[in-house]
Each structure stands twice: as C-alpha cells, then as structure tokens.
Amino acid sequence: MLSAKQLESYITQHLSCDFIEVRGDDGTHFEAMIVSPAFEGKSMVQQHQLVYGALGDRMRAEIHALSMKTYTPEKWQELNAK
C-alpha cells in the first residue's frame, strides 16, 4: 500500500517543488498541494500533466485517485500574503 510520504517522494524525484503536501490514508486516494517553478507559464491542465508525468506508471498501477492544487511560486506567495 502506498503512503502519502512515498507519493510525495515520487513527485519530488522528478519535479522541482518549493512546497508539497500530500494527504491520503487509504493507500489509493490522495490529495496534493504542489508549488513548483516548473508550472510558470503553464495552464492548470499542463501543470497537472507535469505531475502525472512525474508519477509515470504509478498513476495507473498504484494510485486510484489524485486530487491536486498546483501553484506557481508567485501565485502561492500571493495566496499566503492575504
């Protein structure tokens, strides 16, 4: 069974992250908040595709559902300044 920490590790191995938090306790359903400079200039769909790419085949084999909130560092800073 996959843990949230393992999923976090899989993502950060292939995607530079300024901040990442993954939650999930059943081993197949997860929620992630990811802040990465790689998201600059990309649409939300493209950002999510980068995360799926970082996970590779695990998305089909080990993970049943992944809900994501993705942010550029600039957008993350704006949200946290409020």
C-alpha positions in Angstrom: 0.0 0.0 0.0 1.3 3.4 -1.0 1.7 6.1 1.7 1.4 9.9 1.3 5.1 10.3 2.0 6.0 7.8 -0.7 3.8 9.7 -3.2 5.4 13.0 -2.2 8.8 11.4 -2.7 7.9 10.1 -6.2 6.8 13.6 -7.2 9.8 15.4 -5.9 12.2 13.0 -7.5 11.1 14.2 -11.0 9.7 17.7 -10.3 11.3 20.6 -8.5 9.0 21.7 -5.7 9.1 24.7 -3.5 6.4 23.2 -1.4 4.5 19.9 -1.4 1.9 18.4 0.8 0.3 15.1 0.1 -2.6 13.6 2.2 -4.3 10.3 2.0 -4.8 7.4 4.4 -6.2 4.6 2.4 -3.3 4.0 0.1 -5.0 4.7 -3.2 -6.8 8.1 -2.9 -4.7 11.2 -2.3 -4.9 15.0 -2.3 -1.8 17.1 -3.1 -0.9 20.7 -2.9 2.2 21.4 -5.1 4.2 24.6 -5.6 6.7 24.4 -8.4 8.6 26.9 -10.6 8.1 24.3 -13.4 4.5 25.5 -13.5 5.4 29.0 -14.7 3.6 29.9 -17.9 1.6 26.7 -18.0 -2.1 26.2 -17.8 -3.6 24.2 -15.0 -4.0 21.2 -17.3 -0.3 21.4 -18.3 0.7 21.7 -14.6 -1.3 18.6 -13.8 0.2 16.8 -16.7 3.7 17.6 -15.3 2.7 15.9 -12.0 1.2 12.9 -13.8 4.5 12.7 -15.9 6.5 12.7 -12.6 4.4 9.8 -11.4 4.6 7.8 -14.6 3.0 4.3 -14.5 2.3 4.6 -10.8 -0.8 6.7 -11.8 -2.3 3.7 -13.4 -0.9 1.0 -11.2 -0.8 2.2 -7.6 -2.9 5.4 -7.4 -6.6 5.3 -7.9 -7.3 9.0 -7.5 -5.2 12.1 -7.1 -6.8 15.5 -6.4 -4.3 18.3 -7.0 -4.0 22.0 -6.3 -1.0 23.3 -8.2 0.6 26.8 -7.9 3.5 28.8 -9.3 5.7 30.2 -6.5 4.4 33.7 -7.3 0.7 32.6 -7.0 1.5 30.7 -3.8 3.1 33.8 -2.3 0.1 35.9 -3.3 -2.3 33.5 -1.6 -0.2 33.3 1.6 0.2 37.1 1.8 -3.6 37.5 2.4 
